[in-house]
């Protein structure tokens, strides 16, 4: 009986697929017949029009897609008992992936692929947010670093660590469609919001201790130091050339995105660690630190130039590096006070 049912089902499936095959063949014959009716002059017009339409689409789309948002006053709302830095990180990720659109993984047929400043800015920003989220997961979000890792923070840190340029097709990982980077980032927003809601309800940990703040500042200082070294190396190898330097703006905007994210983070940390900052009388020094970071985060030259250090044309990379070194020194000063 079972065998008969199976044979009947097999017969029906074969008949169904045969019907689909006949339909596809008929559709193909109709399509090829229609193509034959199109004149050669029409094909020539199409051959000329399609590239022109594509170029116009790219040229019009590029200024629309381009956006380097360095607004420092974020319209976030921190839930009572929650964390402002968690709220700000979630807002930034959502703003860049939903409101502005994530351009770092755009394919070649989208205007974002043809840009360089916006993708580099977003990559630098996401790199800083990702590194801080790992610090949040490993230190601030645990009791003395010994309790179990918070699941929401663990998942958020993993999602924000995804490579930023993965599109739905990524042959380096699989020949099949994959999850794009911005989908992971949007998942991280939900996990950060869930953590902050549990924190506000008293069901999560956010250790507002001076040693946690001090360790976080040290890691940020190390990251800014690495960027400062990258700027110094690039200037030493490329400054003052005769030809336009098309790599200078890539590095400039990547560092700008990183510094912007850290400026937002350090502003929010001052709110989260208000008692520590006030008890250690850090307010004047912390304000100077934020002033240096804001100056670097809001640098906005019309054209990024990498002129000779003592030349006529400006060197925006060295200006950016100056503010980074100043901020790094101030971070170390704040950290040393917290150690006492």
C-alpha positions as MATLAB code, in Angstrom:
seq = 'XXXXXXXXXXXXXXXXXXXXXXXXXXXXXXXXXXXXXXXXXXXXXXXXXXXXXXXXXXXXXXXXXXXXXXXXXXXXXXXXXXXXXXXXXXXXXXXXXXXXXXXXXXXXXXXXXXXXXXXXXXXXXXXXXXXXXXXXXXXXXXXXXXXXXXXXXXXXXXXXXXXXXXXXXXXXXXXXXXXXXXXXXXXXXXXXXXXXXXXXXXXXXXXXXXXXXXXXXXXXXXXXXXXXXXXXXXXXXXXXXXXXXXXXXXXXXXXXXXXXXXXXXXXXXXXXXXXXXXXXXXXXXXXXXXXXXXXXXXXXXXXXXXXXXXXXXXXXXXXXXXXXXXXXXXXXXXXXXXXX';
ca = [
       0.000    0.000    0.000;
       2.787    2.413    0.964;
       4.666    1.632   -2.221;
       1.588    2.393   -4.306;
       1.124    5.735   -2.578;
       4.779    6.561   -3.175;
       4.527    5.672   -6.875;
       1.383    7.792   -7.198;
       3.106   10.786   -5.523;
       6.166   10.298   -7.714;
       3.989   10.254  -10.825;
       2.222   13.468   -9.794;
       5.506   15.234   -9.028;
       6.947   14.217  -12.396;
       3.806   15.451  -14.161;
       4.014   18.749  -12.265;
       7.660   19.367  -13.180;
       6.975   18.358  -16.772;
       4.231   20.980  -16.925;
       6.608   23.624  -15.567;
       9.185   22.603  -18.171;
       6.678   22.952  -20.988;
       5.637   26.376  -19.704;
       9.243   27.593  -19.528;
       9.982   26.352  -23.041;
       6.888   28.107  -24.372;
       7.882   31.312  -22.567;
      11.411   31.115  -24.004;
      10.078   30.609  -27.553;
       7.822   33.638  -27.123;
      10.695   35.751  -25.779;
      13.134   34.787  -28.563;
      10.416   35.403  -31.141;
       9.818   38.860  -29.718;
      13.539   39.647  -29.831;
      13.633   38.839  -33.533;
      11.000   41.497  -34.212;
      13.200   44.271  -32.799;
      15.059   46.185  -35.497;
      18.802   46.686  -35.612;
      18.454   50.444  -35.111;
      16.532   49.862  -31.896;
      19.279   47.564  -30.617;
      21.875   50.221  -31.403;
      19.863   52.803  -29.477;
      19.563   50.444  -26.517;
      23.296   49.689  -26.639;
      24.054   53.428  -26.424;
      21.294   54.349  -23.969;
      21.981   51.706  -21.317;
      25.554   52.841  -20.480;
      24.444   56.480  -20.481;
      21.543   55.727  -18.140;
      23.876   53.809  -15.835;
      26.424   56.643  -15.764;
      23.710   59.213  -15.049;
      22.295   56.984  -12.314;
      25.722   56.739  -10.674;
      26.522   60.444  -11.041;
      23.170   61.534   -9.625;
      23.182   58.879   -6.909;
      26.680   59.579   -5.560;
      25.948   62.998   -3.991;
      22.643   61.666   -2.675;
      24.252   58.637   -1.017;
      27.325   60.529    0.229;
      26.915   61.468    3.879;
      29.555   62.018    6.563;
      27.482   62.707    9.653;
      29.673   64.018   12.487;
      26.834   65.391   14.625;
      27.908   65.102   18.257;
      24.649   65.995   19.993;
      22.750   62.736   19.591;
      18.974   62.663   20.185;
      19.132   59.541   22.331;
      17.072   58.783   25.401;
      18.643   56.762   28.194;
      16.182   54.651   30.172;
      16.210   55.281   33.925;
      18.837   52.987   35.382;
      20.221   52.205   31.911;
      23.462   53.191   30.222;
      23.894   56.208   28.002;
      26.894   54.732   26.178;
      24.889   51.640   25.229;
      22.022   53.837   24.008;
      24.412   55.995   21.961;
      26.139   53.017   20.343;
      22.793   51.538   19.358;
      21.712   54.873   17.907;
      24.890   55.286   15.838;
      24.696   51.790   14.381;
      21.026   52.233   13.515;
      21.646   55.674   12.005;
      24.403   54.426    9.718;
      22.730   51.180    8.630;
      19.077   52.256    8.419;
      18.723   56.041    8.248;
      21.797   56.814    6.127;
      22.300   53.438    4.480;
      25.398   51.257    4.822;
      27.629   51.966    1.804;
      30.706   49.923    2.689;
      29.255   46.747    1.159;
      27.473   48.269   -1.849;
      28.000   46.314   -5.108;
      29.419   48.040   -8.189;
      25.985   48.824   -9.630;
      25.061   51.029   -6.666;
      26.334   54.619   -6.211;
      27.916   53.821   -2.838;
      30.501   51.551   -4.494;
      31.886   54.533   -6.387;
      32.351   56.600   -3.224;
      35.335   56.390   -0.902;
      34.864   58.966    1.881;
      31.511   57.702    3.178;
      32.465   53.985    3.240;
      35.783   54.713    4.942;
      34.094   56.937    7.503;
      31.543   54.225    8.291;
      34.240   51.550    8.523;
      36.286   53.629   10.957;
      33.220   54.327   13.075;
      32.122   50.690   13.174;
      35.636   49.546   14.060;
      35.659   51.770   17.159;
      32.120   50.771   18.183;
      33.000   47.099   17.772;
      36.153   47.331   19.891;
      34.355   49.191   22.668;
      31.515   46.649   22.671;
      34.055   43.897   23.353;
      35.288   45.958   26.310;
      31.679   46.338   27.433;
      31.174   42.583   27.172;
      34.407   41.558   28.909;
      34.692   44.163   31.684;
      31.951   46.724   32.277;
      29.080   44.302   31.680;
      30.364   41.737   34.202;
      30.802   41.725   37.964;
      34.554   42.092   38.536;
      35.074   40.334   35.227;
      34.365   36.997   36.868;
      30.632   36.469   36.332;
      29.125   34.898   33.245;
      29.252   36.925   30.043;
      25.996   38.725   29.278;
      24.377   36.924   26.343;
      23.049   40.084   24.671;
      26.428   41.806   24.898;
      28.199   38.699   23.647;
      25.960   38.475   20.590;
      26.139   42.223   19.953;
      29.949   42.188   20.093;
      30.075   39.274   17.670;
      27.687   40.917   15.224;
      29.494   44.267   15.252;
      32.790   42.469   14.589;
      31.630   41.217   11.180;
      33.650   42.464    8.225;
      31.988   45.675    7.019;
      32.121   45.038    3.255;
      30.198   41.751    3.024;
      27.316   41.919    0.554;
      24.588   39.314   -0.042;
      26.940   37.654   -2.560;
      30.402   36.935   -1.171;
      32.279   34.310   -3.155;
      35.200   34.382   -0.706;
      32.912   32.664    1.827;
      30.318   30.799   -0.216;
      28.843   30.499   -3.704;
      25.411   30.751   -2.085;
      23.766   34.003   -0.908;
      24.981   35.068    2.524;
      23.957   37.530    5.227;
      25.246   41.057    4.476;
      27.206   43.036    7.048;
      24.507   45.587    7.788;
      22.033   42.820    8.713;
      24.420   41.691   11.465;
      24.820   45.289   12.621;
      21.057   45.778   12.858;
      20.809   42.603   14.934;
      23.403   44.096   17.284;
      21.175   47.148   17.791;
      18.332   44.912   18.987;
      20.670   43.090   21.370;
      22.063   46.322   22.796;
      18.546   47.656   23.316;
      17.543   44.397   25.024;
      20.569   44.627   27.330;
      19.814   48.257   28.203;
      16.188   47.386   28.953;
      17.291   44.589   31.297;
      19.838   46.924   32.879;
      17.120   49.503   33.559;
      15.000   46.751   35.113;
      17.882   45.666   37.358;
      18.455   42.368   35.529;
      21.852   43.129   34.001;
      25.270   44.356   35.136;
      27.004   47.672   34.314;
      29.935   48.112   36.712;
      30.549   51.833   37.210;
      33.934   51.357   38.895;
      37.013   53.538   38.426;
      39.187   50.573   37.376;
      36.736   49.751   34.584;
      36.820   53.337   33.340;
      40.599   53.401   33.579;
      41.007   50.145   31.612;
      38.586   51.376   28.935;
      40.447   54.671   28.533;
      43.740   52.789   28.182;
      42.357   50.652   25.360;
      40.958   53.670   23.561;
      44.353   55.383   23.925;
      46.050   52.348   22.363;
      43.639   52.400   19.433;
      44.155   56.126   18.857;
      47.903   55.595   19.137;
      47.773   53.013   16.353;
      45.854   55.454   14.144;
      48.331   58.220   14.938;
      51.184   55.919   13.909;
      49.380   55.063   10.665;
      49.004   58.772    9.890;
      52.673   59.419   10.651;
      53.782   56.563    8.394;
      51.542   57.658    5.531;
      52.699   61.267    5.775;
      56.338   60.206    5.841;
      55.933   58.077    2.718;
      53.567   60.243    0.651;
      53.517   63.891    1.765;
      54.379   66.637   -0.688;
      54.027   64.666   -3.908;
      53.473   66.379   -7.248;
      50.481   64.243   -8.249;
      47.169   64.280   -6.326;
      47.168   61.862   -3.397;
      43.990   59.801   -3.739;
      44.824   57.673   -0.704;
      45.037   60.544    1.784;
      41.281   61.065    1.994;
      40.697   57.318    2.513;
      42.896   57.299    5.615;
      41.629   60.691    6.772;
      37.968   59.657    6.753;
      38.621   56.260    8.280;
      40.417   57.911   11.198;
      37.723   60.609   11.356;
      35.035   57.926   11.719;
      37.013   56.209   14.465;
      37.634   59.424   16.396;
      34.015   60.505   15.992;
      32.800   57.209   17.499;
      35.243   57.477   20.403;
      34.185   61.081   21.029;
      30.565   59.967   21.349;
      31.607   57.040   23.551;
      33.717   59.183   25.896;
      30.955   61.798   26.158;
      28.549   59.043   27.153;
      31.020   57.408   29.557;
      31.331   60.685   31.443;
      27.558   60.555   31.980;
      27.647   56.881   33.009;
      30.651   57.360   35.327;
      29.635   60.771   36.696;
      30.414   59.831   40.307;
      33.893   58.560   39.450;
      34.720   61.665   37.410;
      33.501   64.003   40.129;
      35.083   62.095   43.032;
      38.495   62.124   41.311;
      38.068   65.798   40.312;
      38.569   64.913   36.660;
      36.022   67.305   35.157;
      38.463   70.012   33.867;
      40.885   67.476   32.371;
      38.073   65.367   30.931;
      36.613   68.474   29.289;
      39.979   69.237   27.672;
      40.145   65.636   26.422;
      36.728   65.935   24.812;
      37.685   69.291   23.301;
      40.656   67.698   21.521;
      38.564   64.789   20.297;
      35.794   67.048   19.035;
      38.329   69.074   17.063;
      39.601   65.923   15.345;
      36.118   64.458   14.843;
      34.718   67.561   13.168;
      37.601   68.386   10.807;
      35.877   68.861    7.465;
      38.162   70.068    4.654;
      36.638   70.593    1.210;
      39.491   68.531   -0.251;
      41.874   66.430    1.839;
      45.441   67.384    0.901;
      48.690   65.785    1.937;
      51.076   68.648    1.278;
      54.633   68.851    2.465;
      54.934   69.572    6.181;
      56.660   72.894    5.445;
      55.013   73.468    2.080;
      52.385   75.853    0.753;
      49.495   73.387    0.691;
      47.877   72.151    3.894;
      48.509   68.709    5.284;
      45.199   67.662    6.813;
      46.585   64.320    7.967;
      49.188   66.003   10.168;
      46.513   68.300   11.614;
      44.362   65.275   12.407;
      47.378   63.508   13.916;
      48.128   66.492   16.146;
      44.691   66.357   17.753;
      44.972   62.573   18.132;
      48.294   62.810   19.942;
      46.932   65.553   22.184;
      43.839   63.499   23.024;
      45.962   60.392   23.641;
      48.176   62.315   26.074;
      45.095   63.588   27.908;
      43.649   60.077   28.031;
      46.847   58.890   29.697;
      46.647   61.735   32.220;
      43.074   60.827   33.135;
      44.052   57.170   33.376;
      47.003   57.919   35.662;
      44.756   59.863   38.044;
      42.307   56.949   38.134;
      45.171   54.605   39.060;
      45.985   56.604   42.216;
];
